[in-house]
């Protein structure tokens, strides 16, 4: 499976407006809630519960908020870019700009971990991150990911 098989155009947000963690999560889950019919507040609550275990803001301006849902039949990935950056309580204390949102079915731990690992590997590439920071459209995001998208 490739990332673009689970990342839908509707879940790509190229200009996040929120300035704090909860606000970003609320923005990121809006299209997921619309797509799945799952309550927006429930999705935010699941992500916030995960954040209480430890921030999903990793270093280098990256955030990978994620959660599991029993109501899901398949993976859903979202993308968001904050041009200003957000305090996402990342490990390096720097603002977070690039977000990959993951929701996986509750019983798919292996797939969940593989997807997290795949996205993490993607984001270790400085050129890849730089391209994502400079996108101007949803199509830009798709073409950048498409260049390196491999099965996970």
LINKA-V780090 format. One record per residue. N is the residue number from 1. RES is the residue in one letter. PHI is phi as a letter, one per 30 degrees, with the letter a starting at -180 (999 if undefined). PSI is psi as a letter, one per 40 degrees, with the letter a starting at -180 (none if undefined). Layout:
n=N res=RES phi=PHI psi=PSI
n=N res=RES phi=PHI psi=PSI
This chain:
n=1 res=X phi=999 psi=i
n=2 res=X phi=c psi=i
n=3 res=X phi=e psi=d
n=4 res=X phi=d psi=e
n=5 res=X phi=d psi=e
n=6 res=X phi=b psi=e
n=7 res=X phi=c psi=h
n=8 res=X phi=c psi=i
n=9 res=X phi=e psi=d
n=10 res=X phi=d psi=d
n=11 res=X phi=c psi=e
n=12 res=X phi=c psi=h
n=13 res=X phi=c psi=h
n=14 res=X phi=c psi=e
n=15 res=X phi=a psi=g
n=16 res=X phi=d psi=h
n=17 res=X phi=c psi=d
n=18 res=X phi=d psi=i
n=19 res=X phi=c psi=e
n=20 res=X phi=b psi=i
n=21 res=X phi=e psi=d
n=22 res=X phi=d psi=d
n=23 res=X phi=d psi=d
n=24 res=X phi=d psi=d
n=25 res=X phi=d psi=d
n=26 res=X phi=d psi=d
n=27 res=X phi=d psi=d
n=28 res=X phi=d psi=d
n=29 res=X phi=d psi=e
n=30 res=X phi=e psi=d
n=31 res=X phi=d psi=d
n=32 res=X phi=d psi=d
n=33 res=X phi=d psi=d
n=34 res=X phi=d psi=d
n=35 res=X phi=d psi=d
n=36 res=X phi=c psi=d
n=37 res=X phi=i psi=e
n=38 res=X phi=d psi=h
n=39 res=X phi=e psi=h
n=40 res=X phi=e psi=d
n=41 res=X phi=d psi=d
n=42 res=X phi=d psi=d
n=43 res=X phi=d psi=d
n=44 res=X phi=d psi=d
n=45 res=X phi=d psi=d
n=46 res=X phi=d psi=d
n=47 res=X phi=d psi=d
n=48 res=X phi=d psi=d
n=49 res=X phi=d psi=d
n=50 res=X phi=d psi=d
n=51 res=X phi=d psi=d
n=52 res=X phi=d psi=d
n=53 res=X phi=d psi=d
n=54 res=X phi=l psi=i
n=55 res=X phi=d psi=i
n=56 res=X phi=c psi=e
n=57 res=X phi=d psi=h
n=58 res=X phi=c psi=a
n=59 res=X phi=d psi=i
n=60 res=X phi=i psi=e
n=61 res=X phi=i psi=f
n=62 res=X phi=c psi=h
n=63 res=X phi=b psi=h
n=64 res=X phi=b psi=g
n=65 res=X phi=d psi=h
n=66 res=X phi=a psi=i
n=67 res=X phi=a psi=i
n=68 res=X phi=c psi=i
n=69 res=X phi=b psi=h
n=70 res=X phi=d psi=d
n=71 res=X phi=d psi=e
n=72 res=X phi=d psi=i
n=73 res=X phi=c psi=d
n=74 res=X phi=b psi=i
n=75 res=X phi=d psi=i
n=76 res=X phi=b psi=h
n=77 res=X phi=c psi=h
n=78 res=X phi=b psi=i
n=79 res=X phi=b psi=i
n=80 res=X phi=b psi=i
n=81 res=X phi=b psi=h
n=82 res=X phi=c psi=h
n=83 res=X phi=d psi=d
n=84 res=X phi=d psi=d
n=85 res=X phi=j psi=i
n=86 res=X phi=b psi=i
n=87 res=X phi=d psi=h
n=88 res=X phi=c psi=e
n=89 res=X phi=h psi=f
n=90 res=X phi=d psi=i
n=91 res=X phi=e psi=d
n=92 res=X phi=c psi=e
n=93 res=X phi=i psi=e
n=94 res=X phi=c psi=i
n=95 res=X phi=d psi=i
n=96 res=X phi=c psi=h
n=97 res=X phi=c psi=d
n=98 res=X phi=c psi=h
n=99 res=X phi=b psi=h
n=100 res=X phi=c psi=h
n=101 res=X phi=c psi=h
n=102 res=X phi=b psi=h
n=103 res=X phi=b psi=h
n=104 res=X phi=b psi=i
n=105 res=X phi=d psi=i
n=106 res=X phi=e psi=d
n=107 res=X phi=c psi=f
n=108 res=X phi=c psi=f
n=109 res=X phi=e psi=d
n=110 res=X phi=d psi=d
n=111 res=X phi=d psi=d
n=112 res=X phi=e psi=d
n=113 res=X phi=d psi=d
n=114 res=X phi=d psi=d
n=115 res=X phi=d psi=d
n=116 res=X phi=e psi=d
n=117 res=X phi=d psi=d
n=118 res=X phi=d psi=d
n=119 res=X phi=d psi=d
n=120 res=X phi=d psi=d
n=121 res=X phi=d psi=d
n=122 res=X phi=e psi=d
n=123 res=X phi=d psi=e
n=124 res=X phi=d psi=e
n=125 res=X phi=d psi=h
n=126 res=X phi=d psi=d
n=127 res=X phi=d psi=d
n=128 res=X phi=d psi=d
n=129 res=X phi=d psi=d
n=130 res=X phi=d psi=d
n=131 res=X phi=d psi=d
n=132 res=X phi=d psi=d
n=133 res=X phi=d psi=d
n=134 res=X phi=c psi=e
n=135 res=X phi=d psi=i
n=136 res=X phi=b psi=e
n=137 res=X phi=a psi=i
n=138 res=X phi=e psi=d
n=139 res=X phi=d psi=d
n=140 res=X phi=d psi=d
n=141 res=X phi=e psi=d
n=142 res=X phi=d psi=d
n=143 res=X phi=d psi=d
n=144 res=X phi=d psi=d
n=145 res=X phi=d psi=d
n=146 res=X phi=e psi=d
n=147 res=X phi=e psi=d
n=148 res=X phi=c psi=e
n=149 res=X phi=d psi=h
n=150 res=X phi=b psi=i
n=151 res=X phi=d psi=i
n=152 res=X phi=c psi=none
